[in-house]
Amino acid sequence: MASKSFLNTAISVLLIATFSSANAQFDTTALSIKLIQSRERLGKDVAFVLFKDGKVLYKKEMGSFNIKTQRPIGASSQWLTAALLMTFIQEGKLSLDDKVSTYLPIFTKHFKSFITIRHCLTHFTGIQSEQGVTKLLQKNKFKTLEEEVNEFASRRDIQTNAGEEFRYSNIGFSIVGRVMEVVSKRTFDRLMQDRIIRLTGMKNTTFSSEDYNDAVNPAIGARSSAADLANFLSMLLNKGTFNNKPVLTESSVETLHTLTAEASKMKYAPKTVEGLNYGHGEWILETNSQGKTTAVTVPSLQGTWPMIDICRGYACVILTKELQADQPRNLYIDIKSIIDDGIRGRCE
């Protein structure tokens, strides 16, 4: 026991020394100890990065992982897809209230003409969806995104009228991905590269499915790294700008953070996010006394937890190797609380 305690303390002291040059007012001891103690729950391979004021404030790399290690990020992919969609909206090429059938006529043929792009981005399509861990992570059986979305239109039943019930699903994000392909006449993965990935310096991120010989998946198909996700989150923190270059408008970022569904009225949501409200493509983790969104996340069962605290001005990412059907949400909240205590500034 004594040797383990000494090791933990030594590591913490080293981390503090490394960090002090960046910001001597933030003590990383508690955060470092918490991550070390939580390794059994997170898995042996873990990358953690904390980002604030345009720089990495603190990082922790355990096992074979570092912050540049590329891994599948599962449902966290939806945050990237939502941001990509906002680039089309801010250019006037699409509107959140456009009907999907305007761009994909097959939806009219199968009595799904009332579904809008907003419904797709906020899990209100009403289309019979996959539920449960196994279904949500099921391997894509389609060769193209067009083939997959046509199947949603022609073979999936309508469970409820569009806009009536929130049921978490991968379906809507695939539909908006296909709409963007039709509007631009370009593939989804190329659009993502040109409009989000390249502009945010996410060199280890891709939606390409060439190695798997199946359709690109806008809902769960991205591979990324902790460092890349920190870049993406910093862009959102900076109101849509990365390295002084615009990626999204401030209005687009605000739209992502805007409430669309209250937890108490949801018909289905994964256990990881039960009790959280929903914005546009992201889960609302915290709000202030006026009801304004102050912290957001898009966690994944693949072991990814990216989070932004808008009020305190920081972002953090946990990337692990383990598939976590029972994701340690309370642990993530504990980690956030430690960071909140260490970063000066109050949110009211």
C-alpha positions as CSV (number, residue, x, y, z in Angstrom):
1,M,0.0,0.0,0.0
2,A,2.8,2.4,0.9
3,S,4.5,2.0,-2.5
4,K,1.3,2.6,-4.4
5,S,0.6,5.7,-2.4
6,F,4.1,7.0,-3.0
7,L,3.8,6.3,-6.7
8,N,0.5,8.2,-7.0
9,T,1.9,11.1,-5.0
10,A,5.0,11.2,-7.2
11,I,3.0,11.2,-10.4
12,S,0.8,13.9,-9.1
13,V,3.7,16.1,-8.1
14,L,5.3,15.7,-11.5
15,L,2.0,16.6,-13.2
16,I,1.7,19.7,-11.1
17,A,5.3,20.8,-11.9
18,T,4.6,20.3,-15.6
19,F,1.4,22.2,-15.4
20,S,2.6,25.1,-13.3
21,S,4.2,27.0,-16.2
22,A,0.8,27.2,-17.9
23,N,-1.3,28.2,-15.0
24,A,0.1,28.1,-11.4
25,Q,-3.4,28.8,-10.0
26,F,-4.8,25.5,-11.0
27,D,-3.8,22.6,-8.8
28,T,-4.0,19.3,-10.7
29,T,-3.4,17.0,-7.7
30,A,-7.0,16.0,-7.1
31,L,-7.7,15.5,-10.8
32,S,-4.6,13.4,-11.3
33,I,-5.3,11.2,-8.3
34,K,-9.0,10.8,-9.4
35,L,-7.9,9.6,-12.9
36,I,-5.4,7.2,-11.5
37,Q,-7.8,5.8,-8.9
38,S,-10.5,5.4,-11.6
39,R,-8.4,3.4,-14.1
40,E,-10.2,0.1,-13.2
41,R,-13.5,1.7,-14.2
42,L,-12.2,3.4,-17.3
43,G,-10.0,0.6,-18.5
44,K,-6.2,0.3,-18.7
45,D,-5.9,2.5,-21.9
46,V,-7.1,6.1,-21.2
47,A,-6.3,9.5,-22.8
48,F,-7.6,12.6,-21.0
49,V,-7.1,16.2,-22.1
50,L,-8.3,19.5,-20.5
51,F,-8.4,22.5,-22.8
52,K,-8.8,26.2,-21.8
53,D,-7.9,29.6,-23.2
54,G,-6.6,28.1,-26.5
55,K,-4.2,25.6,-25.0
56,V,-3.9,22.2,-23.3
57,L,-4.2,22.9,-19.6
58,Y,-3.6,19.3,-18.5
59,K,-3.3,15.9,-20.0
60,K,-3.2,12.3,-18.7
61,E,-2.1,9.3,-20.8
62,M,-2.4,5.8,-19.4
63,G,-1.6,2.4,-20.9
64,S,-1.0,2.4,-24.7
65,F,-3.0,5.5,-25.3
66,N,-1.9,9.1,-25.8
67,I,-4.0,12.1,-26.7
68,K,-3.3,11.5,-30.4
69,T,-4.4,7.8,-30.4
70,Q,-7.2,7.3,-32.8
71,R,-10.2,5.3,-31.7
72,P,-13.9,4.8,-32.7
73,I,-15.9,7.5,-30.9
74,G,-19.4,6.1,-31.4
75,A,-22.3,8.4,-30.7
76,S,-19.9,11.3,-30.1
77,S,-19.8,11.4,-33.9
78,Q,-23.2,13.0,-33.8
79,W,-21.7,16.3,-32.5
80,L,-19.5,16.5,-35.6
81,T,-22.5,15.7,-37.9
82,A,-24.6,18.4,-36.2
83,A,-21.9,20.9,-36.7
84,L,-21.5,20.0,-40.4
85,L,-25.3,20.4,-40.8
86,M,-25.0,23.9,-39.3
87,T,-22.5,25.0,-42.1
88,F,-25.2,24.3,-44.7
89,I,-27.8,26.2,-42.6
90,Q,-25.7,29.3,-42.1
91,E,-25.0,29.3,-45.9
92,G,-28.7,29.3,-46.6
93,K,-28.5,25.9,-48.4
94,L,-30.8,24.2,-45.9
95,S,-33.2,25.2,-43.1
96,L,-33.9,23.2,-39.9
97,D,-37.6,23.3,-40.8
98,D,-37.2,22.1,-44.4
99,K,-39.0,18.8,-45.0
100,V,-36.7,15.9,-45.7
101,S,-38.9,14.9,-48.6
102,T,-37.9,18.1,-50.4
103,Y,-34.5,16.5,-51.0
104,L,-35.4,12.9,-50.6
105,P,-38.7,12.3,-52.4
106,I,-38.8,8.6,-51.3
107,F,-40.0,9.9,-47.9
108,T,-43.2,11.3,-49.5
109,K,-44.0,7.9,-51.2
110,H,-43.9,6.2,-47.8
111,F,-46.0,8.6,-45.8
112,K,-43.1,10.2,-44.0
113,S,-43.4,13.6,-45.7
114,F,-43.8,15.6,-42.5
115,I,-40.4,14.8,-41.1
116,T,-38.2,17.9,-41.0
117,I,-34.4,18.2,-40.7
118,R,-34.9,19.5,-37.2
119,H,-36.8,16.4,-36.3
120,C,-33.8,14.3,-37.5
121,L,-31.3,16.3,-35.6
122,T,-33.3,16.1,-32.3
123,H,-34.6,12.5,-32.4
124,F,-38.2,13.4,-33.2
125,T,-38.6,11.6,-36.6
126,G,-41.2,9.2,-35.3
127,I,-39.6,6.3,-37.3
128,Q,-39.4,3.0,-35.5
129,S,-35.9,3.0,-34.0
130,E,-33.3,0.7,-32.6
131,Q,-33.2,0.8,-28.8
132,G,-30.7,-0.8,-26.4
133,V,-26.9,-1.0,-26.4
134,T,-26.7,-3.9,-28.9
135,K,-29.0,-2.3,-31.4
136,L,-27.4,1.2,-31.2
137,L,-23.9,-0.3,-31.8
138,Q,-25.0,-2.8,-34.5
139,K,-22.7,-2.9,-37.5
140,N,-23.9,-1.1,-40.6
141,K,-25.2,-3.6,-43.2
142,F,-25.5,-1.2,-46.1
143,K,-23.0,-0.3,-48.8
144,T,-24.0,3.3,-49.2
145,L,-25.6,6.0,-47.1
146,E,-28.3,6.3,-49.8
147,E,-29.2,2.6,-49.5
148,E,-29.5,2.9,-45.7
149,V,-31.7,6.0,-45.7
150,N,-33.9,4.5,-48.4
151,E,-34.5,1.6,-46.2
152,F,-35.5,3.9,-43.3
153,A,-38.0,5.5,-45.6
154,S,-39.4,2.4,-47.3
155,R,-39.3,-0.3,-44.7
156,R,-39.3,1.3,-41.2
157,D,-42.7,1.9,-39.7
158,I,-43.9,5.2,-38.3
159,Q,-44.1,4.7,-34.5
160,T,-45.4,8.2,-33.8
161,N,-46.1,11.3,-35.8
162,A,-43.0,13.4,-36.5
163,G,-42.3,15.9,-33.7
164,E,-44.4,14.3,-31.1
165,E,-42.0,12.0,-29.1
166,F,-38.3,12.0,-28.4
167,R,-36.8,8.6,-29.0
168,Y,-33.0,8.5,-29.1
169,S,-31.9,6.8,-32.3
170,N,-29.1,6.8,-35.0
171,I,-31.7,7.2,-37.7
172,G,-32.1,11.0,-37.9
173,F,-28.4,11.6,-38.3
174,S,-28.1,9.3,-41.2
175,I,-31.0,11.0,-42.9
176,V,-29.5,14.5,-42.5
177,G,-26.2,13.1,-43.7
178,R,-27.8,11.9,-46.9
179,V,-29.7,15.2,-47.3
180,M,-26.3,17.0,-47.3
181,E,-25.0,14.6,-49.9
182,V,-27.9,15.3,-52.2
183,V,-27.7,19.1,-51.7
184,S,-23.9,19.3,-52.3
185,K,-23.5,16.3,-54.7
186,R,-20.6,15.2,-52.6
187,T,-20.1,12.3,-50.2
188,F,-20.6,12.8,-46.5
189,D,-17.1,11.9,-45.5
190,R,-15.6,14.4,-48.0
191,L,-18.0,17.1,-46.8
192,M,-16.9,16.4,-43.2
193,Q,-13.2,16.6,-44.2
194,D,-13.6,19.9,-46.0
195,R,-16.0,21.8,-43.7
196,I,-15.1,20.6,-40.2
197,I,-12.1,18.3,-39.9
198,R,-9.6,20.2,-42.0
199,L,-10.6,23.6,-40.6
200,T,-10.2,22.4,-37.0
201,G,-6.9,20.7,-37.5
202,M,-8.3,17.2,-36.6
203,K,-5.6,15.3,-38.4
204,N,-6.5,12.0,-36.8
205,T,-10.2,12.1,-37.4
206,T,-12.2,10.4,-40.2
207,F,-15.6,9.1,-41.2
208,S,-14.2,7.1,-44.1
209,S,-15.5,3.5,-44.3
210,E,-13.2,2.3,-47.0
211,D,-11.5,-0.2,-44.7
212,Y,-14.9,-1.7,-43.7
213,N,-16.6,-1.9,-47.1
214,D,-19.9,-0.5,-45.7
215,A,-21.7,2.8,-45.7
216,V,-20.3,5.8,-43.9
217,N,-22.3,6.3,-40.6
218,P,-23.0,10.0,-39.6
219,A,-24.4,8.8,-36.2
220,I,-21.6,6.5,-34.9
221,G,-19.0,6.2,-37.6
222,A,-16.2,8.6,-36.7
223,R,-12.7,7.7,-35.5
224,S,-10.9,10.4,-33.6
225,S,-8.5,11.2,-30.8
226,A,-8.7,13.1,-27.6
227,A,-6.5,15.9,-29.0
228,D,-8.7,16.2,-32.1
229,L,-11.9,16.3,-30.1
230,A,-10.3,19.0,-27.9
231,N,-9.8,21.1,-31.1
232,F,-13.4,20.6,-32.1
233,L,-14.7,21.6,-28.6
234,S,-12.4,24.6,-28.5
235,M,-13.9,25.8,-31.7
236,L,-17.4,25.6,-30.1
237,L,-16.1,27.4,-27.0
238,N,-14.7,30.1,-29.2
239,K,-18.1,30.7,-30.7
240,G,-17.4,28.9,-33.9
241,T,-13.8,30.1,-34.6
242,F,-10.6,28.0,-34.6
243,N,-7.2,29.6,-34.9
244,N,-8.8,32.8,-35.9
245,K,-10.7,31.1,-38.8
246,P,-14.5,30.9,-38.9
247,V,-15.9,27.3,-39.0
248,L,-19.4,28.1,-37.6
249,T,-21.2,31.3,-36.9
250,E,-21.9,32.3,-33.4
251,S,-25.6,31.9,-34.2
252,S,-25.0,28.3,-35.3
253,V,-23.2,27.5,-32.1
254,E,-26.1,29.0,-30.1
255,T,-28.5,26.9,-32.0
256,L,-26.7,23.7,-31.0
257,H,-27.0,24.7,-27.4
258,T,-30.7,25.6,-27.6
259,L,-33.2,23.3,-25.7
260,T,-35.4,21.1,-27.9
261,A,-36.5,18.3,-25.5
262,E,-36.9,18.1,-21.7
263,A,-35.8,14.9,-20.1
264,S,-39.1,14.4,-18.3
265,K,-40.9,14.2,-21.6
266,M,-38.6,11.8,-23.4
267,K,-39.9,8.3,-24.4
268,Y,-36.5,6.7,-24.7
269,A,-32.9,7.8,-23.9
270,P,-29.8,5.6,-23.1
271,K,-29.1,5.3,-19.4
272,T,-25.9,7.3,-19.8
273,V,-27.9,10.4,-20.5
274,E,-31.1,9.8,-18.6
275,G,-32.3,12.9,-16.9
276,L,-30.5,15.3,-19.3
277,N,-32.3,17.7,-21.6
278,Y,-31.4,17.8,-25.3
279,G,-30.3,20.6,-27.6
280,H,-29.6,20.2,-31.3
281,G,-27.2,17.2,-31.6
282,E,-26.0,17.5,-28.0
283,W,-27.0,16.8,-24.4
284,I,-27.4,19.7,-22.0
285,L,-25.5,18.9,-18.9
286,E,-26.0,22.1,-16.9
287,T,-28.0,25.3,-17.1
288,N,-27.9,28.6,-15.1
289,S,-30.6,30.2,-13.1
290,Q,-32.1,31.8,-16.2
291,G,-32.3,28.4,-17.9
292,K,-29.4,29.1,-20.4
293,T,-27.2,26.2,-21.3
294,T,-23.8,26.3,-19.6
295,A,-22.4,22.8,-20.1
296,V,-23.0,20.2,-22.8
297,T,-21.8,16.7,-23.7
298,V,-22.3,14.0,-26.3
299,P,-21.1,10.8,-24.6
300,S,-20.6,7.4,-26.3
301,L,-20.8,3.8,-25.3
302,Q,-17.5,3.4,-27.1
303,G,-15.8,4.9,-24.1
304,T,-15.7,8.6,-25.2
305,W,-16.8,11.5,-23.1
306,P,-16.3,15.0,-24.6
307,M,-17.7,17.9,-22.6
308,I,-17.8,21.7,-22.8
309,D,-18.3,24.0,-19.8
310,I,-19.4,27.2,-21.6
311,C,-19.6,29.3,-18.5
312,R,-16.2,28.4,-17.1
313,G,-14.6,28.4,-20.6
314,Y,-13.0,24.9,-20.7
315,A,-13.4,21.6,-22.5
316,C,-12.3,18.1,-21.6
317,V,-12.2,14.7,-23.3
318,I,-11.9,11.2,-21.9
319,L,-11.1,8.6,-24.5
320,T,-10.9,4.9,-23.6
321,K,-10.6,1.6,-25.3
322,E,-13.3,-0.2,-23.4
323,L,-16.9,-0.6,-24.7
324,Q,-19.0,0.6,-21.7
325,A,-22.5,-0.6,-21.8
326,D,-22.8,0.7,-18.2
327,Q,-20.9,4.0,-18.7
328,P,-19.6,5.5,-15.4
329,R,-21.6,8.7,-15.7
330,N,-21.2,9.5,-12.0
331,L,-17.4,9.2,-12.4
332,Y,-17.5,11.7,-15.3
333,I,-19.5,14.1,-13.2
334,D,-17.1,13.7,-10.3
335,I,-14.2,14.6,-12.7
336,K,-16.1,17.6,-13.9
337,S,-16.6,18.8,-10.3
338,I,-12.9,18.5,-9.6
339,I,-12.1,20.6,-12.6
340,D,-14.8,23.2,-11.7
341,D,-13.3,23.5,-8.2
342,G,-9.8,24.0,-9.7
343,I,-10.8,26.6,-12.3
344,R,-11.6,30.1,-11.0
345,G,-14.9,31.6,-11.9
346,R,-18.5,31.0,-10.9
347,C,-21.5,30.1,-12.9
348,E,-24.8,31.6,-11.8
